[in-house]
């Protein structure tokens, strides 16, 4: 399964990047996130437990997060949960006119015999991954575009 969810945000790329990278603040700023715990820190990476909701359905996973500020990339590898093995990359590209093109790319190859690919492509991707990514990007967009620059952190 491969998905790419994207939005253009009018605001400073550094502020947008901080909102995305500081996942421990997501439950405070993103209403669909129930909790995020940093479980371990190891150099540039950290292990995080993430809990969100897709509508009324609770979802959770553990992921290894690598923040790459120079490349304007944030990478996650899911290490626990139904989506174990999924690779996620956030990309931030300034575009002319002051906007930033922000995209979240998800790649998942479920190792389940026979049904893994179909479950990932027809259930996990469209019913869980894409709506959660759209909600995350939409809320970050609203935060950046409606907050005075000095309050964006």
C-alpha positions in Angstrom: 0.0 0.0 0.0 1.3 3.4 -0.9 -0.5 6.7 0.0 0.5 10.3 -0.3 -1.5 12.9 1.6 -0.6 16.6 0.8 -1.6 20.1 1.7 -0.3 23.6 1.0 0.2 25.7 4.1 0.8 29.5 4.2 3.4 30.1 6.9 7.0 29.7 7.9 8.5 26.2 7.0 10.3 26.1 10.4 7.1 26.5 12.3 5.3 23.9 10.3 8.2 21.5 10.7 8.2 22.0 14.5 4.5 21.2 14.8 5.1 18.0 12.8 8.2 16.9 14.6 7.1 17.6 18.2 4.7 14.6 18.3 4.6 14.7 22.1 2.5 17.9 21.8 0.0 16.4 19.3 -2.6 15.4 21.9 -2.8 19.0 23.0 -3.1 20.5 19.4 -4.7 17.7 17.4 -8.1 16.6 18.6 -7.9 13.1 17.1 -4.8 12.2 19.0 -5.5 10.6 22.5 -1.9 10.4 23.6 1.8 10.3 22.6 4.5 9.0 24.9 8.2 9.2 24.2 9.5 5.8 25.3 13.2 6.1 24.5 15.6 8.6 23.0 18.7 7.4 21.1 20.8 10.0 19.3 18.7 11.6 16.5 15.9 9.0 16.9 13.3 8.2 19.5 10.7 5.5 20.1 7.2 6.9 20.5 3.9 5.3 21.4 1.1 7.0 19.5 -2.7 6.7 20.2 -5.3 8.4 18.1 -8.9 7.9 17.0 -10.4 7.3 13.6 -13.9 8.5 14.3 -14.9 6.5 17.4 -12.3 3.7 16.7 -9.2 3.8 18.8 -5.9 3.2 17.0 -2.4 2.9 18.3 1.2 2.0 17.3 4.8 2.4 18.3 7.2 4.0 15.9 10.8 5.0 15.6 11.0 8.7 14.7 14.0 10.3 13.0 13.9 14.1 12.6 16.1 15.4 9.8 15.8 19.3 9.9 18.5 20.0 7.2 16.7 17.7 4.8 13.3 18.9 6.0 12.2 15.4 6.5 10.7 13.4 9.4 10.7 9.6 9.1 8.8 7.1 11.1 9.1 3.3 11.0 6.2 1.5 12.8 7.6 -1.1 15.0 4.5 -2.3 16.9 0.8 -2.6 16.1 -1.2 -3.7 13.1 0.9 -1.4 10.8 4.3 -2.8 12.0 6.8 -2.3 9.2 5.1 0.7 7.7 7.5 3.5 6.6 6.2 7.1 6.8 7.9 10.2 5.6 6.9 13.8 6.1 8.2 16.2 3.4 8.3 20.0 3.5 8.9 22.0 0.3 8.7 25.8 0.2 6.9 26.9 -3.0 6.8 30.4 -4.6 4.4 32.8 -3.0 5.1 31.9 0.6 3.3 28.5 0.8 4.9 25.2 1.9 3.9 22.0 0.3 3.6 19.4 3.1 3.1 15.7 2.3 3.0 12.6 4.3 3.9 9.4 2.4 3.0 6.0 3.8 4.3 2.7 2.5 3.0 -0.6 4.0 3.6 -4.1 2.9 1.7 -6.3 5.4 3.4 -9.6 5.7 0.2 -11.5 6.2 -0.1 -14.5 3.9 -2.7 -14.2 1.1 -4.7 -11.3 2.5 -2.1 -8.8 3.6 -1.8 -6.7 0.5 -5.6 -6.6 0.0 -6.2 -5.6 3.7 -3.6 -2.8 3.5 -4.8 -1.5 0.2 -8.6 -1.7 0.8 -9.0 -1.2 4.5 -6.0 0.1 6.4 -5.0 2.7 3.8 -8.3 4.3 2.8 -10.2 3.8 6.1 -7.4 4.6 8.7 -4.2 6.0 7.2 -5.5 8.5 4.8 -8.3 10.0 7.1 -5.8 10.3 10.0 -3.2 12.0 7.8 -5.7 14.4 6.3 -6.9 15.3 9.8 -3.4 15.8 11.0 -2.4 18.0 8.1 -5.7 20.0 8.2 -5.3 20.8 11.9 -1.6 21.8 11.5 -2.6 24.0 8.6 -5.3 25.8 10.7 -2.9 26.3 13.6 -0.2 27.8 11.4 -2.5 30.0 9.3 -4.5 31.4 12.2 -1.8 31.9 14.8 0.3 35.0 15.1 3.9 34.1 14.0 5.3 34.7 17.5 2.9 32.0 19.0 3.8 29.3 16.6 6.1 26.8 18.3 
